[in-house]
Amino acid sequence: MAERIARTRAGHEQPVDDPASLRPPRKIRPCWVRDADDPRGHHPALLLDWRQDPTGVWMGRVCHQLLADDGWIVAEEWLPGDRLRPA
């Protein structure tokens, strides 16, 4: 790993010889994000990962659409677990 990091920093990153050696991605799951600003009270998202913050609160990393001033955007962010529900 240290050698790979050194090659990357030196700008000499080589392609992976064996793609099967890469760790498979975690299972992506659909979920609902509770949102007080959404007239429906929630909107769909994809749950990408979980982590626990230093205070012990579980956070979910989600990818979802948000309505901005000039239209829809896609956002990826960590949200408190109590705002997420299974789809």
PyMOL Python script that loads the backbone (N, CA, C, O; Angstrom):
from pymol import cmd

cmd.read_pdbstr("""\
ATOM      1  N   MET A   1       0.825  -1.177   0.000  1.00  0.00           N
ATOM      2  CA  MET A   1       0.000   0.000   0.000  1.00  0.00           C
ATOM      3  C   MET A   1       0.882   1.259   0.000  1.00  0.00           C
ATOM      4  O   MET A   1       0.611   2.220  -0.721  1.00  0.00           O
ATOM      5  N   ALA A   2       1.927   1.235   0.810  1.00  0.00           N
ATOM      6  CA  ALA A   2       2.809   2.407   0.869  1.00  0.00           C
ATOM      7  C   ALA A   2       3.433   2.688  -0.489  1.00  0.00           C
ATOM      8  O   ALA A   2       3.590   3.844  -0.882  1.00  0.00           O
ATOM      9  N   GLU A   3       3.793   1.616  -1.210  1.00  0.00           N
ATOM     10  CA  GLU A   3       4.374   1.807  -2.538  1.00  0.00           C
ATOM     11  C   GLU A   3       3.357   2.429  -3.491  1.00  0.00           C
ATOM     12  O   GLU A   3       3.699   3.309  -4.280  1.00  0.00           O
ATOM     13  N   ARG A   4       2.125   1.977  -3.418  1.00  0.00           N
ATOM     14  CA  ARG A   4       1.083   2.522  -4.300  1.00  0.00           C
ATOM     15  C   ARG A   4       0.844   4.004  -4.006  1.00  0.00           C
ATOM     16  O   ARG A   4       0.692   4.805  -4.928  1.00  0.00           O
ATOM     17  N   ILE A   5       0.810   4.361  -2.734  1.00  0.00           N
ATOM     18  CA  ILE A   5       0.628   5.761  -2.347  1.00  0.00           C
ATOM     19  C   ILE A   5       1.790   6.601  -2.874  1.00  0.00           C
ATOM     20  O   ILE A   5       1.585   7.702  -3.386  1.00  0.00           O
ATOM     21  N   ALA A   6       3.004   6.081  -2.746  1.00  0.00           N
ATOM     22  CA  ALA A   6       4.177   6.819  -3.225  1.00  0.00           C
ATOM     23  C   ALA A   6       4.101   7.017  -4.735  1.00  0.00           C
ATOM     24  O   ALA A   6       4.420   8.100  -5.225  1.00  0.00           O
ATOM     25  N   ARG A   7       3.675   5.969  -5.502  1.00  0.00           N
ATOM     26  CA  ARG A   7       3.545   6.111  -6.952  1.00  0.00           C
ATOM     27  C   ARG A   7       2.487   7.148  -7.305  1.00  0.00           C
ATOM     28  O   ARG A   7       2.669   7.943  -8.228  1.00  0.00           O
ATOM     29  N   THR A   8       1.388   7.135  -6.569  1.00  0.00           N
ATOM     30  CA  THR A   8       0.311   8.092  -6.833  1.00  0.00           C
ATOM     31  C   THR A   8       0.800   9.516  -6.610  1.00  0.00           C
ATOM     32  O   THR A   8       0.542  10.399  -7.427  1.00  0.00           O
ATOM     33  N   ARG A   9       1.495   9.739  -5.519  1.00  0.00           N
ATOM     34  CA  ARG A   9       2.006  11.081  -5.214  1.00  0.00           C
ATOM     35  C   ARG A   9       3.027  11.525  -6.249  1.00  0.00           C
ATOM     36  O   ARG A   9       3.135  12.713  -6.553  1.00  0.00           O
ATOM     37  N   ALA A  10       3.774  10.570  -6.790  1.00  0.00           N
ATOM     38  CA  ALA A  10       4.788  10.902  -7.787  1.00  0.00           C
ATOM     39  C   ALA A  10       4.191  11.039  -9.179  1.00  0.00           C
ATOM     40  O   ALA A  10       4.892  11.386 -10.129  1.00  0.00           O
ATOM     41  N   GLY A  11       2.882  10.765  -9.301  1.00  0.00           N
ATOM     42  CA  GLY A  11       2.225  10.879 -10.592  1.00  0.00           C
ATOM     43  C   GLY A  11       2.432   9.672 -11.482  1.00  0.00           C
ATOM     44  O   GLY A  11       2.233   9.751 -12.694  1.00  0.00           O
ATOM     45  N   HIS A  12       2.834   8.548 -10.889  1.00  0.00           N
ATOM     46  CA  HIS A  12       3.106   7.339 -11.669  1.00  0.00           C
ATOM     47  C   HIS A  12       2.147   6.216 -11.310  1.00  0.00           C
ATOM     48  O   HIS A  12       2.544   5.050 -11.328  1.00  0.00           O
ATOM     49  N   GLU A  13       0.933   6.519 -10.995  1.00  0.00           N
ATOM     50  CA  GLU A  13      -0.037   5.492 -10.639  1.00  0.00           C
ATOM     51  C   GLU A  13      -0.266   4.561 -11.822  1.00  0.00           C
ATOM     52  O   GLU A  13      -0.540   5.017 -12.932  1.00  0.00           O
ATOM     53  N   GLN A  14      -0.157   3.289 -11.593  1.00  0.00           N
ATOM     54  CA  GLN A  14      -0.379   2.275 -12.611  1.00  0.00           C
ATOM     55  C   GLN A  14      -1.784   1.712 -12.459  1.00  0.00           C
ATOM     56  O   GLN A  14      -2.313   1.677 -11.348  1.00  0.00           O
ATOM     57  N   PRO A  15      -2.403   1.266 -13.561  1.00  0.00           N
ATOM     58  CA  PRO A  15      -3.713   0.654 -13.446  1.00  0.00           C
ATOM     59  C   PRO A  15      -3.644  -0.621 -12.613  1.00  0.00           C
ATOM     60  O   PRO A  15      -2.599  -1.269 -12.545  1.00  0.00           O
ATOM     61  N   VAL A  16      -4.737  -0.972 -11.993  1.00  0.00           N
ATOM     62  CA  VAL A  16      -4.797  -2.184 -11.186  1.00  0.00           C
ATOM     63  C   VAL A  16      -4.679  -3.386 -12.112  1.00  0.00           C
ATOM     64  O   VAL A  16      -5.428  -3.501 -13.083  1.00  0.00           O
ATOM     65  N   ASP A  17      -3.737  -4.283 -11.815  1.00  0.00           N
ATOM     66  CA  ASP A  17      -3.530  -5.463 -12.657  1.00  0.00           C
ATOM     67  C   ASP A  17      -4.674  -6.459 -12.503  1.00  0.00           C
ATOM     68  O   ASP A  17      -5.075  -7.106 -13.470  1.00  0.00           O
ATOM     69  N   ASP A  18      -5.195  -6.579 -11.289  1.00  0.00           N
ATOM     70  CA  ASP A  18      -6.229  -7.564 -11.018  1.00  0.00           C
ATOM     71  C   ASP A  18      -7.442  -6.866 -10.407  1.00  0.00           C
ATOM     72  O   ASP A  18      -7.479  -6.650  -9.195  1.00  0.00           O
ATOM     73  N   PRO A  19      -8.437  -6.507 -11.227  1.00  0.00           N
ATOM     74  CA  PRO A  19      -9.609  -5.818 -10.684  1.00  0.00           C
ATOM     75  C   PRO A  19     -10.302  -6.603  -9.583  1.00  0.00           C
ATOM     76  O   PRO A  19     -10.949  -6.005  -8.723  1.00  0.00           O
ATOM     77  N   ALA A  20     -10.184  -7.933  -9.584  1.00  0.00           N
ATOM     78  CA  ALA A  20     -10.819  -8.740  -8.542  1.00  0.00           C
ATOM     79  C   ALA A  20     -10.186  -8.493  -7.177  1.00  0.00           C
ATOM     80  O   ALA A  20     -10.776  -8.833  -6.151  1.00  0.00           O
ATOM     81  N   SER A  21      -8.988  -7.904  -7.154  1.00  0.00           N
ATOM     82  CA  SER A  21      -8.334  -7.640  -5.874  1.00  0.00           C
ATOM     83  C   SER A  21      -8.913  -6.413  -5.175  1.00  0.00           C
ATOM     84  O   SER A  21      -8.658  -6.185  -3.993  1.00  0.00           O
ATOM     85  N   LEU A  22      -9.689  -5.628  -5.909  1.00  0.00           N
ATOM     86  CA  LEU A  22     -10.300  -4.454  -5.300  1.00  0.00           C
ATOM     87  C   LEU A  22     -11.430  -4.877  -4.374  1.00  0.00           C
ATOM     88  O   LEU A  22     -12.144  -5.838  -4.661  1.00  0.00           O
ATOM     89  N   ARG A  23     -11.594  -4.175  -3.284  1.00  0.00           N
ATOM     90  CA  ARG A  23     -12.678  -4.470  -2.346  1.00  0.00           C
ATOM     91  C   ARG A  23     -13.998  -4.128  -3.010  1.00  0.00           C
ATOM     92  O   ARG A  23     -14.136  -3.038  -3.565  1.00  0.00           O
ATOM     93  N   PRO A  24     -14.982  -5.037  -2.969  1.00  0.00           N
ATOM     94  CA  PRO A  24     -16.269  -4.724  -3.596  1.00  0.00           C
ATOM     95  C   PRO A  24     -16.973  -3.602  -2.838  1.00  0.00           C
ATOM     96  O   PRO A  24     -16.802  -3.461  -1.628  1.00  0.00           O
ATOM     97  N   PRO A  25     -17.761  -2.809  -3.553  1.00  0.00           N
ATOM     98  CA  PRO A  25     -18.473  -1.722  -2.864  1.00  0.00           C
ATOM     99  C   PRO A  25     -19.518  -2.278  -1.921  1.00  0.00           C
ATOM    100  O   PRO A  25     -20.019  -3.386  -2.112  1.00  0.00           O
ATOM    101  N   ARG A  26     -19.837  -1.508  -0.911  1.00  0.00           N
ATOM    102  CA  ARG A  26     -20.909  -1.888   0.005  1.00  0.00           C
ATOM    103  C   ARG A  26     -22.227  -1.838  -0.741  1.00  0.00           C
ATOM    104  O   ARG A  26     -22.346  -1.195  -1.784  1.00  0.00           O
ATOM    105  N   LYS A  27     -23.201  -2.515  -0.200  1.00  0.00           N
ATOM    106  CA  LYS A  27     -24.505  -2.531  -0.833  1.00  0.00           C
ATOM    107  C   LYS A  27     -25.161  -1.156  -0.679  1.00  0.00           C
ATOM    108  O   LYS A  27     -25.288  -0.631   0.427  1.00  0.00           O
ATOM    109  N   ILE A  28     -25.569  -0.593  -1.805  1.00  0.00           N
ATOM    110  CA  ILE A  28     -26.273   0.691  -1.799  1.00  0.00           C
ATOM    111  C   ILE A  28     -27.754   0.399  -1.616  1.00  0.00           C
ATOM    112  O   ILE A  28     -28.314  -0.464  -2.292  1.00  0.00           O
ATOM    113  N   ARG A  29     -28.384   1.124  -0.697  1.00  0.00           N
ATOM    114  CA  ARG A  29     -29.778   0.861  -0.386  1.00  0.00           C
ATOM    115  C   ARG A  29     -30.615   2.117  -0.564  1.00  0.00           C
ATOM    116  O   ARG A  29     -30.174   3.213  -0.220  1.00  0.00           O
ATOM    117  N   PRO A  30     -31.824   1.964  -1.101  1.00  0.00           N
ATOM    118  CA  PRO A  30     -32.734   3.115  -1.167  1.00  0.00           C
ATOM    119  C   PRO A  30     -33.227   3.449   0.232  1.00  0.00           C
ATOM    120  O   PRO A  30     -33.372   2.567   1.078  1.00  0.00           O
ATOM    121  N   CYS A  31     -33.483   4.721   0.465  1.00  0.00           N
ATOM    122  CA  CYS A  31     -34.007   5.155   1.763  1.00  0.00           C
ATOM    123  C   CYS A  31     -34.815   6.436   1.570  1.00  0.00           C
ATOM    124  O   CYS A  31     -34.862   7.001   0.477  1.00  0.00           O
ATOM    125  N   TRP A  32     -35.437   6.870   2.633  1.00  0.00           N
ATOM    126  CA  TRP A  32     -36.151   8.152   2.661  1.00  0.00           C
ATOM    127  C   TRP A  32     -35.410   9.088   3.594  1.00  0.00           C
ATOM    128  O   TRP A  32     -34.957   8.678   4.662  1.00  0.00           O
ATOM    129  N   VAL A  33     -35.285  10.344   3.196  1.00  0.00           N
ATOM    130  CA  VAL A  33     -34.698  11.383   4.038  1.00  0.00           C
ATOM    131  C   VAL A  33     -35.838  12.255   4.547  1.00  0.00           C
ATOM    132  O   VAL A  33     -36.569  12.856   3.760  1.00  0.00           O
ATOM    133  N   ARG A  34     -35.984  12.321   5.861  1.00  0.00           N
ATOM    134  CA  ARG A  34     -36.993  13.218   6.440  1.00  0.00           C
ATOM    135  C   ARG A  34     -36.505  14.645   6.292  1.00  0.00           C
ATOM    136  O   ARG A  34     -35.372  14.966   6.647  1.00  0.00           O
ATOM    137  N   ASP A  35     -37.377  15.503   5.760  1.00  0.00           N
ATOM    138  CA  ASP A  35     -36.986  16.876   5.444  1.00  0.00           C
ATOM    139  C   ASP A  35     -38.144  17.819   5.740  1.00  0.00           C
ATOM    140  O   ASP A  35     -39.189  17.744   5.093  1.00  0.00           O
ATOM    141  N   ALA A  36     -37.965  18.701   6.708  1.00  0.00           N
ATOM    142  CA  ALA A  36     -39.019  19.649   7.076  1.00  0.00           C
ATOM    143  C   ALA A  36     -39.324  20.622   5.942  1.00  0.00           C
ATOM    144  O   ALA A  36     -40.435  21.147   5.869  1.00  0.00           O
ATOM    145  N   ASP A  37     -38.353  20.875   5.050  1.00  0.00           N
ATOM    146  CA  ASP A  37     -38.565  21.810   3.943  1.00  0.00           C
ATOM    147  C   ASP A  37     -39.314  21.178   2.774  1.00  0.00           C
ATOM    148  O   ASP A  37     -39.781  21.889   1.885  1.00  0.00           O
ATOM    149  N   ASP A  38     -39.432  19.860   2.764  1.00  0.00           N
ATOM    150  CA  ASP A  38     -40.128  19.161   1.682  1.00  0.00           C
ATOM    151  C   ASP A  38     -41.616  19.097   2.033  1.00  0.00           C
ATOM    152  O   ASP A  38     -41.963  18.637   3.120  1.00  0.00           O
ATOM    153  N   PRO A  39     -42.507  19.550   1.135  1.00  0.00           N
ATOM    154  CA  PRO A  39     -43.940  19.536   1.441  1.00  0.00           C
ATOM    155  C   PRO A  39     -44.463  18.132   1.776  1.00  0.00           C
ATOM    156  O   PRO A  39     -45.438  17.993   2.514  1.00  0.00           O
ATOM    157  N   ARG A  40     -43.815  17.097   1.232  1.00  0.00           N
ATOM    158  CA  ARG A  40     -44.228  15.714   1.533  1.00  0.00           C
ATOM    159  C   ARG A  40     -43.670  15.237   2.861  1.00  0.00           C
ATOM    160  O   ARG A  40     -44.126  14.230   3.403  1.00  0.00           O
ATOM    161  N   GLY A  41     -42.695  15.947   3.386  1.00  0.00           N
ATOM    162  CA  GLY A  41     -42.069  15.544   4.642  1.00  0.00           C
ATOM    163  C   GLY A  41     -40.866  14.644   4.477  1.00  0.00           C
ATOM    164  O   GLY A  41     -40.118  14.431   5.431  1.00  0.00           O
ATOM    165  N   HIS A  42     -40.664  14.105   3.272  1.00  0.00           N
ATOM    166  CA  HIS A  42     -39.518  13.231   3.008  1.00  0.00           C
ATOM    167  C   HIS A  42     -39.275  13.177   1.501  1.00  0.00           C
ATOM    168  O   HIS A  42     -40.134  13.546   0.700  1.00  0.00           O
ATOM    169  N   HIS A  43     -38.084  12.709   1.140  1.00  0.00           N
ATOM    170  CA  HIS A  43     -37.771  12.518  -0.268  1.00  0.00           C
ATOM    171  C   HIS A  43     -36.836  11.316  -0.418  1.00  0.00           C
ATOM    172  O   HIS A  43     -36.152  10.944   0.535  1.00  0.00           O
ATOM    173  N   PRO A  44     -36.800  10.702  -1.615  1.00  0.00           N
ATOM    174  CA  PRO A  44     -35.981   9.501  -1.812  1.00  0.00           C
ATOM    175  C   PRO A  44     -34.491   9.815  -1.874  1.00  0.00           C
ATOM    176  O   PRO A  44     -34.074  10.906  -2.261  1.00  0.00           O
ATOM    177  N   ALA A  45     -33.711   8.819  -1.479  1.00  0.00           N
ATOM    178  CA  ALA A  45     -32.255   8.943  -1.496  1.00  0.00           C
ATOM    179  C   ALA A  45     -31.650   7.551  -1.617  1.00  0.00           C
ATOM    180  O   ALA A  45     -32.353   6.542  -1.564  1.00  0.00           O
ATOM    181  N   LEU A  46     -30.340   7.519  -1.780  1.00  0.00           N
ATOM    182  CA  LEU A  46     -29.582   6.270  -1.745  1.00  0.00           C
ATOM    183  C   LEU A  46     -28.652   6.314  -0.541  1.00  0.00           C
ATOM    184  O   LEU A  46     -27.874   7.255  -0.388  1.00  0.00           O
ATOM    185  N   LEU A  47     -28.729   5.308   0.307  1.00  0.00           N
ATOM    186  CA  LEU A  47     -27.859   5.205   1.471  1.00  0.00           C
ATOM    187  C   LEU A  47     -26.579   4.512   1.042  1.00  0.00           C
ATOM    188  O   LEU A  47     -26.610   3.366   0.591  1.00  0.00           O
ATOM    189  N   LEU A  48     -25.451   5.203   1.179  1.00  0.00           N
ATOM    190  CA  LEU A  48     -24.168   4.703   0.702  1.00  0.00           C
ATOM    191  C   LEU A  48     -23.311   4.087   1.800  1.00  0.00           C
ATOM    192  O   LEU A  48     -22.563   3.143   1.546  1.00  0.00           O
ATOM    193  N   ASP A  49     -23.414   4.617   3.022  1.00  0.00           N
ATOM    194  CA  ASP A  49     -22.523   4.154   4.088  1.00  0.00           C
ATOM    195  C   ASP A  49     -23.047   4.633   5.442  1.00  0.00           C
ATOM    196  O   ASP A  49     -23.882   5.534   5.513  1.00  0.00           O
ATOM    197  N   TRP A  50     -22.545   4.017   6.511  1.00  0.00           N
ATOM    198  CA  TRP A  50     -22.846   4.431   7.882  1.00  0.00           C
ATOM    199  C   TRP A  50     -21.540   4.717   8.612  1.00  0.00           C
ATOM    200  O   TRP A  50     -20.501   4.135   8.298  1.00  0.00           O
ATOM    201  N   ARG A  51     -21.601   5.605   9.574  1.00  0.00           N
ATOM    202  CA  ARG A  51     -20.473   5.811  10.496  1.00  0.00           C
ATOM    203  C   ARG A  51     -21.043   6.363  11.797  1.00  0.00           C
ATOM    204  O   ARG A  51     -22.176   6.843  11.844  1.00  0.00           O
ATOM    205  N   GLN A  52     -20.251   6.287  12.831  1.00  0.00           N
ATOM    206  CA  GLN A  52     -20.643   6.830  14.119  1.00  0.00           C
ATOM    207  C   GLN A  52     -19.730   8.006  14.422  1.00  0.00           C
ATOM    208  O   GLN A  52     -18.507   7.880  14.364  1.00  0.00           O
ATOM    209  N   ASP A  53     -20.325   9.157  14.748  1.00  0.00           N
ATOM    210  CA  ASP A  53     -19.490  10.330  15.019  1.00  0.00           C
ATOM    211  C   ASP A  53     -18.906  10.227  16.422  1.00  0.00           C
ATOM    212  O   ASP A  53     -19.289   9.330  17.172  1.00  0.00           O
ATOM    213  N   PRO A  54     -17.989  11.121  16.801  1.00  0.00           N
ATOM    214  CA  PRO A  54     -17.329  11.023  18.105  1.00  0.00           C
ATOM    215  C   PRO A  54     -18.284  11.083  19.298  1.00  0.00           C
ATOM    216  O   PRO A  54     -17.942  10.606  20.380  1.00  0.00           O
ATOM    217  N   THR A  55     -19.464  11.656  19.121  1.00  0.00           N
ATOM    218  CA  THR A  55     -20.423  11.730  20.231  1.00  0.00           C
ATOM    219  C   THR A  55     -21.321  10.495  20.303  1.00  0.00           C
ATOM    220  O   THR A  55     -22.162  10.389  21.197  1.00  0.00           O
ATOM    221  N   GLY A  56     -21.144   9.551  19.355  1.00  0.00           N
ATOM    222  CA  GLY A  56     -21.931   8.325  19.362  1.00  0.00           C
ATOM    223  C   GLY A  56     -23.152   8.355  18.473  1.00  0.00           C
ATOM    224  O   GLY A  56     -23.886   7.368  18.418  1.00  0.00           O
ATOM    225  N   VAL A  57     -23.400   9.459  17.768  1.00  0.00           N
ATOM    226  CA  VAL A  57     -24.552   9.569  16.875  1.00  0.00           C
ATOM    227  C   VAL A  57     -24.245   8.858  15.566  1.00  0.00           C
ATOM    228  O   VAL A  57     -23.188   9.076  14.975  1.00  0.00           O
ATOM    229  N   TRP A  58     -25.166   8.005  15.107  1.00  0.00           N
ATOM    230  CA  TRP A  58     -24.995   7.335  13.824  1.00  0.00           C
ATOM    231  C   TRP A  58     -25.354   8.282  12.704  1.00  0.00           C
ATOM    232  O   TRP A  58     -26.374   8.970  12.751  1.00  0.00           O
ATOM    233  N   MET A  59     -24.496   8.309  11.688  1.00  0.00           N
ATOM    234  CA  MET A  59     -24.677   9.170  10.524  1.00  0.00           C
ATOM    235  C   MET A  59     -24.719   8.286   9.283  1.00  0.00           C
ATOM    236  O   MET A  59     -23.976   7.311   9.170  1.00  0.00           O
ATOM    237  N   GLY A  60     -25.612   8.652   8.347  1.00  0.00           N
ATOM    238  CA  GLY A  60     -25.689   7.932   7.076  1.00  0.00           C
ATOM    239  C   GLY A  60     -25.229   8.838   5.949  1.00  0.00           C
ATOM    240  O   GLY A  60     -25.614  10.005   5.877  1.00  0.00           O
ATOM    241  N   ARG A  61     -24.399   8.289   5.070  1.00  0.00           N
ATOM    242  CA  ARG A  61     -23.960   9.050   3.891  1.00  0.00           C
ATOM    243  C   ARG A  61     -24.955   8.755   2.777  1.00  0.00           C
ATOM    244  O   ARG A  61     -25.108   7.610   2.353  1.00  0.00           O
ATOM    245  N   VAL A  62     -25.624   9.795   2.311  1.00  0.00           N
ATOM    246  CA  VAL A  62     -26.670   9.632   1.307  1.00  0.00           C
ATOM    247  C   VAL A  62     -26.374  10.468   0.067  1.00  0.00           C
ATOM    248  O   VAL A  62     -25.660  11.470   0.116  1.00  0.00           O
ATOM    249  N   CYS A  63     -26.945  10.022  -1.033  1.00  0.00           N
ATOM    250  CA  CYS A  63     -26.914  10.757  -2.287  1.00  0.00           C
ATOM    251  C   CYS A  63     -28.374  11.028  -2.630  1.00  0.00           C
ATOM    252  O   CYS A  63     -29.178  10.100  -2.725  1.00  0.00           O
ATOM    253  N   HIS A  64     -28.718  12.311  -2.817  1.00  0.00           N
ATOM    254  CA  HIS A  64     -30.106  12.655  -3.084  1.00  0.00           C
ATOM    255  C   HIS A  64     -30.205  13.955  -3.857  1.00  0.00           C
ATOM    256  O   HIS A  64     -29.234  14.704  -3.968  1.00  0.00           O
ATOM    257  N   GLN A  65     -31.385  14.213  -4.388  1.00  0.00           N
ATOM    258  CA  GLN A  65     -31.636  15.449  -5.134  1.00  0.00           C
ATOM    259  C   GLN A  65     -32.159  16.516  -4.181  1.00  0.00           C
ATOM    260  O   GLN A  65     -32.939  16.240  -3.269  1.00  0.00           O
ATOM    261  N   LEU A  66     -31.709  17.732  -4.418  1.00  0.00           N
ATOM    262  CA  LEU A  66     -32.190  18.888  -3.662  1.00  0.00           C
ATOM    263  C   LEU A  66     -32.600  19.971  -4.642  1.00  0.00           C
ATOM    264  O   LEU A  66     -31.959  20.160  -5.676  1.00  0.00           O
ATOM    265  N   LEU A  67     -33.660  20.674  -4.317  1.00  0.00           N
ATOM    266  CA  LEU A  67     -34.110  21.771  -5.160  1.00  0.00           C
ATOM    267  C   LEU A  67     -33.370  23.034  -4.763  1.00  0.00           C
ATOM    268  O   LEU A  67     -33.509  23.518  -3.640  1.00  0.00           O
ATOM    269  N   ALA A  68     -32.582  23.568  -5.689  1.00  0.00           N
ATOM    270  CA  ALA A  68     -31.835  24.807  -5.464  1.00  0.00           C
ATOM    271  C   ALA A  68     -32.570  25.948  -6.151  1.00  0.00           C
ATOM    272  O   ALA A  68     -33.595  25.728  -6.797  1.00  0.00           O
ATOM    273  N   ASP A  69     -32.060  27.153  -6.018  1.00  0.00           N
ATOM    274  CA  ASP A  69     -32.696  28.328  -6.616  1.00  0.00           C
ATOM    275  C   ASP A  69     -32.835  28.203  -8.133  1.00  0.00           C
ATOM    276  O   ASP A  69     -33.817  28.665  -8.715  1.00  0.00           O
ATOM    277  N   ASP A  70     -31.841  27.573  -8.767  1.00  0.00           N
ATOM    278  CA  ASP A  70     -31.869  27.493 -10.231  1.00  0.00           C
ATOM    279  C   ASP A  70     -32.200  26.096 -10.755  1.00  0.00           C
ATOM    280  O   ASP A  70     -31.951  25.812 -11.927  1.00  0.00           O
ATOM    281  N   GLY A  71     -32.745  25.232  -9.932  1.00  0.00           N
ATOM    282  CA  GLY A  71     -33.145  23.894 -10.375  1.00  0.00           C
ATOM    283  C   GLY A  71     -32.635  22.818  -9.431  1.00  0.00           C
ATOM    284  O   GLY A  71     -32.194  23.100  -8.317  1.00  0.00           O
ATOM    285  N   TRP A  72     -32.705  21.588  -9.899  1.00  0.00           N
ATOM    286  CA  TRP A  72     -32.314  20.447  -9.081  1.00  0.00           C
ATOM    287  C   TRP A  72     -30.803  20.234  -9.106  1.00  0.00           C
ATOM    288  O   TRP A  72     -30.151  20.422 -10.133  1.00  0.00           O
ATOM    289  N   ILE A  73     -30.261  19.837  -7.958  1.00  0.00           N
ATOM    290  CA  ILE A  73     -28.858  19.448  -7.848  1.00  0.00           C
ATOM    291  C   ILE A  73     -28.796  18.082  -7.170  1.00  0.00           C
ATOM    292  O   ILE A  73     -29.736  17.677  -6.488  1.00  0.00           O
ATOM    293  N   VAL A  74     -27.697  17.387  -7.359  1.00  0.00           N
ATOM    294  CA  VAL A  74     -27.469  16.122  -6.675  1.00  0.00           C
ATOM    295  C   VAL A  74     -26.461  16.384  -5.564  1.00  0.00           C
ATOM    296  O   VAL A  74     -25.399  16.962  -5.795  1.00  0.00           O
ATOM    297  N   ALA A  75     -26.807  15.953  -4.363  1.00  0.00           N
ATOM    298  CA  ALA A  75     -25.934  16.186  -3.214  1.00  0.00           C
ATOM    299  C   ALA A  75     -25.547  14.859  -2.575  1.00  0.00           C
ATOM    300  O   ALA A  75     -26.333  13.912  -2.556  1.00  0.00           O
ATOM    301  N   GLU A  76     -24.346  14.806  -2.063  1.00  0.00           N
ATOM    302  CA  GLU A  76     -23.895  13.682  -1.248  1.00  0.00           C
ATOM    303  C   GLU A  76     -23.489  14.269   0.090  1.00  0.00           C
ATOM    304  O   GLU A  76     -22.657  15.174   0.154  1.00  0.00           O
ATOM    305  N   GLU A  77     -24.082  13.751   1.163  1.00  0.00           N
ATOM    306  CA  GLU A  77     -23.784  14.323   2.474  1.00  0.00           C
ATOM    307  C   GLU A  77     -24.043  13.316   3.577  1.00  0.00           C
ATOM    308  O   GLU A  77     -24.743  12.321   3.386  1.00  0.00           O
ATOM    309  N   TRP A  78     -23.462  13.596   4.740  1.00  0.00           N
ATOM    310  CA  TRP A  78     -23.702  12.796   5.936  1.00  0.00           C
ATOM    311  C   TRP A  78     -24.867  13.424   6.687  1.00  0.00           C
ATOM    312  O   TRP A  78     -24.867  14.626   6.955  1.00  0.00           O
ATOM    313  N   LEU A  79     -25.864  12.606   7.027  1.00  0.00           N
ATOM    314  CA  LEU A  79     -27.033  13.082   7.768  1.00  0.00           C
ATOM    315  C   LEU A  79     -27.220  12.221   9.008  1.00  0.00           C
ATOM    316  O   LEU A  79     -26.878  11.039   8.999  1.00  0.00           O
ATOM    317  N   PRO A  80     -27.765  12.810  10.088  1.00  0.00           N
ATOM    318  CA  PRO A  80     -28.043  12.014  11.285  1.00  0.00           C
ATOM    319  C   PRO A  80     -28.995  10.858  10.965  1.00  0.00           C
ATOM    320  O   PRO A  80     -29.938  11.022  10.192  1.00  0.00           O
ATOM    321  N   GLY A  81     -28.748   9.707  11.555  1.00  0.00           N
ATOM    322  CA  GLY A  81     -29.547   8.526  11.302  1.00  0.00           C
ATOM    323  C   GLY A  81     -31.020   8.691  11.600  1.00  0.00           C
ATOM    324  O   GLY A  81     -31.848   8.008  10.997  1.00  0.00           O
ATOM    325  N   ASP A  82     -31.375   9.594  12.529  1.00  0.00           N
ATOM    326  CA  ASP A  82     -32.797   9.761  12.848  1.00  0.00           C
ATOM    327  C   ASP A  82     -33.559  10.473  11.733  1.00  0.00           C
ATOM    328  O   ASP A  82     -34.786  10.557  11.790  1.00  0.00           O
ATOM    329  N   ARG A  83     -32.867  10.979  10.736  1.00  0.00           N
ATOM    330  CA  ARG A  83     -33.535  11.590   9.559  1.00  0.00           C
ATOM    331  C   ARG A  83     -33.715  10.604   8.417  1.00  0.00           C
ATOM    332  O   ARG A  83     -34.291  10.954   7.387  1.00  0.00           O
ATOM    333  N   LEU A  84     -33.231   9.371   8.581  1.00  0.00           N
ATOM    334  CA  LEU A  84     -33.282   8.372   7.518  1.00  0.00           C
ATOM    335  C   LEU A  84     -34.243   7.253   7.879  1.00  0.00           C
ATOM    336  O   LEU A  84     -34.324   6.833   9.033  1.00  0.00           O
ATOM    337  N   ARG A  85     -34.967   6.776   6.879  1.00  0.00           N
ATOM    338  CA  ARG A  85     -35.900   5.665   7.052  1.00  0.00           C
ATOM    339  C   ARG A  85     -35.716   4.697   5.891  1.00  0.00           C
ATOM    340  O   ARG A  85     -35.416   5.135   4.780  1.00  0.00           O
ATOM    341  N   PRO A  86     -35.888   3.373   6.116  1.00  0.00           N
ATOM    342  CA  PRO A  86     -35.804   2.436   4.996  1.00  0.00           C
ATOM    343  C   PRO A  86     -36.885   2.696   3.963  1.00  0.00           C
ATOM    344  O   PRO A  86     -37.985   3.137   4.296  1.00  0.00           O
ATOM    345  N   ALA A  87     -36.568   2.422   2.719  1.00  0.00           N
ATOM    346  CA  ALA A  87     -37.558   2.592   1.654  1.00  0.00           C
ATOM    347  C   ALA A  87     -38.321   1.302   1.437  1.00  0.00           C
ATOM    348  O   ALA A  87     -39.202   1.242   0.579  1.00  0.00           O
TER     349      ALA A  87
END
""", "prot")
cmd.dss("prot")
cmd.show_as("cartoon", "prot")
cmd.util.cbc("prot")
cmd.orient("prot")
